[in-house]
């Protein structure tokens, strides 16, 4: 199957070829014709499967197939959970729209930066707005834009939007939209809260669930190394040095741990930077630019980086702290092994029963077993691993099962050496 066979215009097919897309992925083949036909859709597919292009391509075609209004009004609204994902979606749209017969005005808006330039950019209107919910509400309160003509609404990474507490903001935004519109949910996972929201918002949706494992599984080798809490930083340094990794994305539980581990790596002569939600947008953007250009070898990040960051040829992801849920594990390791490249995901499993049990629950959710390894010179001396995980959770996720898990992870971070 080719992109042209999906009903896309020659200009969009040209853009697809120009940017090294070859054949459409499974999610693109299923979603693009449905979106072009005006269907609502609930789409789940693993990170790196091509979800962004799956909605950007048909939405651009729908936009340019309609008569243009005299003044630009927002016709397509894309809501995302993070600044980085907003920028990524905006860049994808810019690339794909460059050969269309009429220019497409995009507005990428998010918090953490001054609102005034964004208000100025919106003065002449916009065809497509890509935004985080909070900043969109700020602009609406300033009468900087109107949502009364929105024809298409996209919730990208819908699970993360709800996980980050945007439920109230979404309710306020949806109340300002026309009832007659096309609504699209895209997400790597469909937990219960997303399912409930979809039932309330979508009209006879086409449900698309791509079994990435069965169709085109990313080439990611997963390893689990048992180590004492206080030995994790030294082990990380050892692996970076001995394995000659060019770039590493390291996930930790808290912003404090991100700062601390980055400082200790720099003291050891490794160019490392922290990345978390309390950094300014300018700093976050600079860190990502330096990381992509290999000017920074290690980025130590909280889960704000697990969604919406697309770094090509990222060879290694390390779970310094285990993620809170199996869904977060999916998104973390999905930063490597993208676009057909091979990747490596390493998890540090601390030698105590709670940490081991938590990782076993993650394994059960993913229906796999990862052999525990010990690295010479870093063998654990803490509590031996002898616990047996008993899965009594019936709500489909680890998060929320143990309310004090985040506190435990913070405690581990505070003990980081």
Backbone torsions as a table, in degrees:
resi	resn	phi	psi	omega
1	UNK	NA	139.4	179.0
2	UNK	-112.3	166.0	177.4
3	UNK	-64.7	-36.0	-179.4
4	UNK	-64.4	-29.8	-179.8
5	UNK	-73.4	-10.8	-179.6
6	UNK	-85.2	-3.6	179.1
7	UNK	96.8	12.2	179.9
8	UNK	-79.9	152.6	-179.2
9	UNK	-70.7	157.9	177.3
10	UNK	-56.5	-36.1	-180.0
11	UNK	-63.8	-40.3	179.2
12	UNK	-73.0	-37.8	176.6
13	UNK	-62.4	-38.9	176.8
14	UNK	-60.7	-45.8	179.9
15	UNK	-63.7	-38.5	179.0
16	UNK	-61.1	-46.8	-179.2
17	UNK	-66.1	-38.4	-177.6
18	UNK	-64.0	-28.0	-176.9
19	UNK	-106.1	30.1	166.7
20	UNK	69.7	14.8	167.8
21	UNK	-74.2	136.7	179.2
22	UNK	-104.7	-95.3	176.1
23	UNK	-94.5	150.3	178.6
24	UNK	-64.3	144.6	175.6
25	UNK	-75.1	173.8	-177.9
26	UNK	-61.0	-42.7	-178.8
27	UNK	-69.4	-35.3	177.8
28	UNK	-67.7	-42.8	179.4
29	UNK	-61.4	-35.5	-178.4
30	UNK	-82.5	-40.3	-171.1
31	UNK	-83.8	-39.4	-171.9
32	UNK	-59.4	-50.6	178.9
33	UNK	-60.9	-37.2	-179.4
34	UNK	-66.7	-41.7	179.7
35	UNK	-68.0	-40.0	177.0
36	UNK	-61.2	-30.5	178.9
37	UNK	-81.2	-2.0	177.0
38	UNK	88.3	10.0	-178.4
39	UNK	-74.2	147.1	162.6
40	UNK	-72.3	152.8	-177.0
41	UNK	-147.9	143.4	172.1
42	UNK	-118.3	107.6	-169.1
43	UNK	-117.4	125.9	173.6
44	UNK	-123.5	129.3	178.0
45	UNK	-159.2	150.7	-173.3
46	UNK	-65.6	153.9	175.4
47	UNK	-53.6	135.7	179.5
48	UNK	87.3	8.0	-176.1
49	UNK	-91.3	-2.3	178.4
50	UNK	97.3	25.2	-177.2
51	UNK	-64.2	-38.1	-175.8
52	UNK	-61.6	-49.6	177.8
53	UNK	-65.2	-27.0	-178.1
54	UNK	-63.6	-29.3	175.6
55	UNK	-104.3	-27.2	-179.8
56	UNK	-65.2	-44.3	-177.2
57	UNK	-61.1	-54.8	-178.7
58	UNK	-67.5	-32.8	179.5
59	UNK	-67.6	-36.1	175.2
60	UNK	-63.7	-42.2	-179.8
61	UNK	-66.0	-42.0	178.7
62	UNK	-62.3	-41.0	-179.8
63	UNK	-60.3	-45.1	-174.4
64	UNK	-85.9	-2.7	175.9
65	UNK	-90.1	-7.6	-178.1
66	UNK	-99.4	153.2	173.8
67	UNK	-60.2	135.5	-179.0
68	UNK	-79.4	135.1	177.4
69	UNK	-74.4	156.2	-177.6
70	UNK	-60.1	-40.3	176.4
71	UNK	-113.1	138.9	-178.7
72	UNK	-66.6	124.6	173.8
73	UNK	-122.3	153.3	-177.7
74	UNK	-67.8	116.7	178.4
75	UNK	-107.6	-22.5	179.1
76	UNK	-130.1	127.7	178.9
77	UNK	-121.1	124.7	179.0
78	UNK	-118.0	115.7	179.6
79	UNK	-100.1	133.3	-177.2
80	UNK	-134.1	158.5	-175.7
81	UNK	-83.8	-22.3	-172.9
82	UNK	-133.9	159.2	178.0
83	UNK	-61.0	-43.3	-176.3
84	UNK	-63.4	-39.7	178.9
85	UNK	-68.5	-36.8	176.5
86	UNK	-58.8	-46.0	-180.0
87	UNK	-64.7	-39.3	-179.3
88	UNK	-65.2	-45.6	179.7
89	UNK	-64.3	-41.3	178.1
90	UNK	-60.6	-41.9	179.3
91	UNK	-66.2	-39.2	176.9
92	UNK	-61.6	-44.0	178.9
93	UNK	-62.7	-41.7	179.9
94	UNK	-60.7	-44.6	-179.2
95	UNK	-64.1	-43.1	-175.5
96	UNK	-74.9	-23.4	-174.8
97	UNK	-92.5	-1.7	-167.9
98	UNK	-69.1	-20.9	-179.4
99	UNK	-104.5	6.8	179.1
100	UNK	-69.6	150.4	-173.9
101	UNK	-64.1	-27.4	176.9
102	UNK	-120.4	145.4	179.5
103	UNK	-66.0	149.3	178.1
104	UNK	-111.4	121.3	178.6
105	UNK	-90.3	119.5	180.0
106	UNK	-107.7	146.6	173.2
107	UNK	-127.9	113.6	177.2
108	UNK	-103.3	114.4	-172.5
109	UNK	-131.0	139.4	179.1
110	UNK	-160.8	166.0	-179.8
111	UNK	-81.0	-179.0	179.6
112	UNK	88.0	-5.9	176.7
113	UNK	-133.1	169.1	-179.7
114	UNK	-61.2	139.5	-179.6
115	UNK	-80.3	-21.1	-173.4
116	UNK	-62.3	-46.8	177.4
117	UNK	-61.2	-32.7	178.5
118	UNK	-69.0	-38.0	177.5
119	UNK	-65.6	-40.1	178.1
120	UNK	-64.0	-41.0	-179.9
121	UNK	-63.2	-31.4	-177.3
122	UNK	-86.0	-3.4	-176.8
123	UNK	-60.1	-38.3	179.0
124	UNK	-88.2	11.3	-178.2
125	UNK	83.7	-179.6	178.5
126	UNK	-158.4	145.9	176.7
127	UNK	-80.3	-44.6	-177.3
128	UNK	-129.1	131.1	175.5
129	UNK	-114.2	127.3	173.9
130	UNK	-113.2	120.9	-169.0
131	UNK	-150.7	153.8	164.1
132	UNK	-82.7	151.4	-173.2
133	UNK	-61.9	-42.5	-175.3
134	UNK	-62.6	-47.4	-179.4
135	UNK	-68.8	-33.3	176.2
136	UNK	-60.6	-43.3	178.5
137	UNK	-64.4	-37.6	176.7
138	UNK	-59.1	-44.1	-178.5
139	UNK	-70.5	-34.9	176.6
140	UNK	-65.1	-38.5	177.9
141	UNK	-66.1	-26.1	177.9
142	UNK	-89.6	5.5	-178.2
143	UNK	57.1	33.1	-178.8
144	UNK	-80.2	-17.2	178.1
145	UNK	-159.3	166.4	178.1
146	UNK	-127.1	146.7	178.9
147	UNK	-107.1	11.6	-172.6
148	UNK	-70.1	-17.1	-178.8
149	UNK	-111.1	13.8	-179.1
150	UNK	-65.4	125.7	178.0
151	UNK	-99.5	-28.8	-176.7
152	UNK	-134.0	129.9	176.5
153	UNK	-118.4	131.7	176.6
154	UNK	-121.0	129.1	167.3
155	UNK	-104.6	102.7	-179.6
156	UNK	-92.5	135.1	-171.2
157	UNK	55.2	55.8	-175.3
158	UNK	-58.6	-37.8	-179.9
159	UNK	-63.6	-39.4	-179.9
160	UNK	-70.6	-35.0	176.5
161	UNK	-56.9	-44.4	-179.5
162	UNK	-76.0	-35.9	-179.2
163	UNK	-63.4	-33.0	-179.6
164	UNK	-86.0	7.2	173.3
165	UNK	84.4	28.5	-179.0
166	UNK	-91.2	12.2	-174.8
167	UNK	-58.7	-46.2	-179.1
168	UNK	-65.1	-41.7	179.2
169	UNK	-63.2	-41.1	178.9
170	UNK	-61.6	-41.7	179.5
171	UNK	-60.0	-42.7	-179.7
172	UNK	-66.9	-39.8	-179.6
173	UNK	-68.5	-45.8	-177.6
174	UNK	-60.7	-33.0	179.3
175	UNK	-65.6	-19.3	-179.4
176	UNK	-93.7	-2.9	-176.5
177	UNK	-93.0	153.6	173.9
178	UNK	-63.6	145.3	178.0
179	UNK	-66.4	-35.9	179.1
180	UNK	-87.7	102.1	-179.5
181	UNK	-159.5	166.4	172.6
182	UNK	-95.4	132.4	-178.6
183	UNK	-124.2	132.2	-176.6
184	UNK	-128.0	128.6	173.4
185	UNK	-108.2	125.6	174.4
186	UNK	-123.6	133.2	-177.3
187	UNK	-163.4	155.8	175.1
188	UNK	-77.7	-29.7	-179.8
189	UNK	-134.2	154.3	178.2
190	UNK	-122.5	79.5	176.1
191	UNK	-71.1	175.8	-173.8
192	UNK	-58.8	-40.2	-176.7
193	UNK	-67.3	-32.9	175.8
194	UNK	-70.3	-39.4	179.0
195	UNK	-60.6	-42.9	179.5
196	UNK	-64.3	-45.4	179.3
197	UNK	-62.4	-40.4	179.9
198	UNK	-63.2	-40.9	178.8
199	UNK	-61.9	-32.2	-179.0
200	UNK	-82.8	-24.1	-171.7
201	UNK	-108.7	-29.6	-172.5
202	UNK	-94.0	144.9	178.6
203	UNK	-108.1	114.5	178.6
204	UNK	42.4	57.5	-172.5
205	UNK	-73.4	149.1	167.0
206	UNK	-79.6	125.4	179.6
207	UNK	-97.4	122.8	-179.3
208	UNK	-122.1	114.7	178.2
209	UNK	-123.1	108.9	-177.6
210	UNK	-93.0	118.3	176.3
211	UNK	-81.7	87.5	-175.1
212	UNK	-62.3	-33.5	-178.8
213	UNK	-62.4	-37.4	-177.4
214	UNK	-83.8	-29.6	-172.9
215	UNK	-95.9	-50.5	-176.5
216	UNK	-155.2	72.4	-175.0
217	UNK	-68.5	134.3	174.0
218	UNK	-59.4	146.9	-178.6
219	UNK	-85.9	78.1	-177.3
220	UNK	-117.3	118.9	172.9
221	UNK	-85.1	126.4	-177.9
222	UNK	-108.4	130.9	179.3
223	UNK	-129.5	151.6	176.7
224	UNK	-130.2	121.9	-177.5
225	UNK	-113.9	124.2	178.2
226	UNK	-83.0	129.9	-174.7
227	UNK	-155.2	150.6	173.2
228	UNK	-68.5	151.0	-179.5
229	UNK	-53.4	-47.3	-173.7
230	UNK	-76.2	-6.7	179.9
231	UNK	-100.0	-1.6	-172.3
232	UNK	-64.3	-42.7	-178.2
233	UNK	-66.3	-42.2	177.5
234	UNK	-63.6	-39.0	178.0
235	UNK	-65.1	-41.8	178.2
236	UNK	-60.3	-45.4	177.1
237	UNK	-59.9	-43.8	-179.6
238	UNK	-60.4	-44.7	-178.6
239	UNK	-67.5	-41.0	178.6
240	UNK	-60.4	-42.5	-177.7
241	UNK	-72.2	-47.4	-173.2
242	UNK	-78.4	-31.1	-178.4
243	UNK	-89.6	-6.1	177.1
244	UNK	56.1	42.4	179.1
245	UNK	-68.6	135.1	179.6
246	UNK	-79.8	-39.0	178.5
247	UNK	-146.0	142.7	-178.5
248	UNK	-138.9	132.0	172.1
249	UNK	-104.7	117.5	-175.1
250	UNK	-110.0	126.6	-179.3
251	UNK	-101.9	132.1	176.8
252	UNK	-127.1	173.1	-172.8
253	UNK	-86.2	-28.9	-172.0
254	UNK	-137.1	161.2	176.3
255	UNK	-65.2	-32.9	177.1
256	UNK	-61.0	-45.4	179.3
257	UNK	-65.2	-37.1	178.7
258	UNK	-60.7	-45.8	179.0
259	UNK	-65.3	-44.3	-175.1
260	UNK	-65.4	-49.0	-177.9
261	UNK	-65.2	-39.4	178.7
262	UNK	-62.2	-42.4	178.9
263	UNK	-61.7	-44.4	-177.6
264	UNK	-67.8	-34.3	176.1
265	UNK	-68.1	-39.9	178.2
266	UNK	-64.1	-38.1	177.5
267	UNK	-62.5	-26.9	178.5
268	UNK	-88.5	7.2	176.6
269	UNK	87.6	13.2	179.7
270	UNK	-103.9	126.2	-178.1
271	UNK	-72.6	104.5	-175.1
272	UNK	-132.6	149.3	178.2
273	UNK	-136.5	143.5	173.5
274	UNK	-79.6	158.1	178.5
275	UNK	-148.3	112.3	-178.9
276	UNK	-155.1	173.7	-171.0
277	UNK	-68.9	-16.7	-177.2
278	UNK	-94.3	0.3	171.8
279	UNK	-75.5	152.3	175.8
280	UNK	-65.9	157.7	179.2
281	UNK	-62.0	-37.2	178.5
282	UNK	-60.8	-42.8	179.2
283	UNK	-66.6	-42.7	179.9
284	UNK	-62.1	-43.2	179.5
285	UNK	-63.8	-40.8	-179.8
286	UNK	-65.2	-41.8	178.6
287	UNK	-60.2	-45.0	-179.5
288	UNK	-65.7	-40.4	177.7
289	UNK	-62.1	-44.2	179.7
290	UNK	-66.8	-35.7	179.5
291	UNK	-68.1	-45.2	179.5
292	UNK	-63.9	-32.8	-179.8
293	UNK	-88.1	4.4	179.1
294	UNK	64.9	20.4	172.1
295	UNK	-79.0	-21.1	172.9
296	UNK	-117.4	130.9	-177.6
297	UNK	-86.9	-37.8	-174.2
298	UNK	-128.0	130.0	169.6
299	UNK	-113.2	125.5	-179.6
300	UNK	-104.8	111.3	-165.8
301	UNK	-126.2	151.1	165.8
302	UNK	-85.4	-178.7	-174.3
303	UNK	-69.7	-3.2	173.5
304	UNK	-59.8	-23.2	-178.9
305	UNK	-91.6	-4.9	-175.2
306	UNK	-73.5	-22.6	179.3
307	UNK	-117.7	139.9	168.2
308	UNK	83.0	5.7	176.4
309	UNK	-109.6	120.1	-178.1
310	UNK	-114.1	102.2	-178.3
311	UNK	-115.2	111.6	-177.9
312	UNK	-70.3	148.5	176.3
313	UNK	56.2	39.5	173.9
314	UNK	-87.1	111.2	-170.6
315	UNK	-78.7	-28.5	-169.5
316	UNK	-141.1	138.0	168.8
317	UNK	-122.9	135.3	179.4
318	UNK	-121.7	126.0	171.1
319	UNK	-88.6	87.8	177.4
320	UNK	-63.0	-47.8	167.0
321	UNK	-106.1	141.2	177.1
322	UNK	-67.1	146.0	177.2
323	UNK	-68.2	160.2	-179.0
324	UNK	-73.0	-25.3	-175.6
325	UNK	-142.9	163.7	177.1
326	UNK	-66.3	-32.4	176.6
327	UNK	-63.6	-43.3	177.3
328	UNK	-63.4	-35.0	176.1
329	UNK	-60.5	-43.9	178.9
330	UNK	-58.2	-46.7	-176.5
331	UNK	-71.9	-34.5	178.1
332	UNK	-63.7	-55.5	-175.3
333	UNK	-69.5	-19.6	177.8
334	UNK	-70.0	-4.7	175.3
335	UNK	-74.3	-18.8	176.9
336	UNK	-110.4	170.3	179.2
337	UNK	65.6	36.0	-176.6
338	UNK	-98.0	154.1	174.8
339	UNK	53.5	40.2	174.7
340	UNK	84.7	-3.0	178.7
341	UNK	-80.1	155.1	174.2
342	UNK	-82.1	147.9	180.0
343	UNK	-140.7	165.6	179.0
344	UNK	-131.1	131.2	177.1
345	UNK	-123.6	120.9	-178.3
346	UNK	-116.4	133.5	176.1
347	UNK	-115.6	130.9	172.6
348	UNK	-86.5	116.4	178.9
349	UNK	-106.2	109.4	-177.2
350	UNK	-70.9	148.9	-170.4
351	UNK	-82.2	61.9	171.9
352	UNK	-140.7	158.2	-171.1
353	UNK	-64.2	-38.3	-177.8
354	UNK	-64.0	-44.6	-179.6
355	UNK	-66.3	-43.1	178.7
356	UNK	-63.7	-44.4	178.9
357	UNK	-61.2	-40.2	179.7
358	UNK	-63.2	-42.8	179.8
359	UNK	-68.2	-32.9	176.8
360	UNK	-65.7	-35.1	176.1
361	UNK	-65.3	-39.7	175.4
362	UNK	-61.3	-43.8	177.6
363	UNK	-59.8	-43.1	-179.4
364	UNK	-62.5	-40.7	179.0
365	UNK	-63.1	-32.9	-179.6
366	UNK	-93.6	1.9	177.9
367	UNK	52.8	53.1	179.4
368	UNK	-152.1	165.4	176.8
369	UNK	-130.7	124.6	-179.4
370	UNK	-107.9	123.2	-178.1
371	UNK	-62.4	134.8	177.1
372	UNK	-79.9	134.8	179.8
373	UNK	-115.9	156.0	170.2
374	UNK	-126.2	136.2	-178.8
375	UNK	-100.9	130.4	-178.6
376	UNK	-55.9	130.2	-178.3
377	UNK	92.3	-10.5	179.9
378	UNK	-130.1	26.9	179.4
379	UNK	-63.4	138.3	-177.4
380	UNK	-70.3	143.7	176.3
381	UNK	-120.2	-2.3	179.6
382	UNK	-77.0	-159.2	-177.2
383	UNK	-56.1	128.3	-179.6
384	UNK	-65.3	150.7	178.6
385	UNK	-83.3	108.6	179.7
386	UNK	-143.1	11.1	-176.8
387	UNK	-81.4	153.0	175.6
388	UNK	-115.2	122.7	-178.5
389	UNK	-76.1	133.0	174.9
390	UNK	-115.6	117.1	-175.6
391	UNK	-92.9	104.7	176.5
392	UNK	-111.3	5.6	-178.2
393	UNK	-76.8	130.3	179.3
394	UNK	-117.2	7.5	-177.7
395	UNK	-95.3	7.0	172.4
396	UNK	83.2	9.7	-179.3
397	UNK	-160.6	159.1	179.5
398	UNK	-84.5	-36.1	-175.8
399	UNK	-60.2	131.4	179.8
400	UNK	94.9	-16.1	-179.0
401	UNK	-70.7	-39.1	178.4
402	UNK	-121.5	98.2	-174.0
403	UNK	-59.0	-23.4	-176.2
404	UNK	-95.5	12.0	-178.4
405	UNK	-63.4	-42.5	-178.6
406	UNK	-62.7	-38.6	177.9
407	UNK	-63.0	-38.9	178.7
408	UNK	-64.2	-40.9	-179.7
409	UNK	-66.5	-37.2	177.3
410	UNK	-64.0	-39.7	178.6
411	UNK	-62.1	-40.9	177.7
412	UNK	-62.1	-42.1	-178.8
413	UNK	-63.2	-39.7	-178.6
414	UNK	-66.6	-21.7	178.9
415	UNK	-94.0	3.8	-177.0
416	UNK	-60.4	138.1	179.3
417	UNK	-94.5	NA	NA
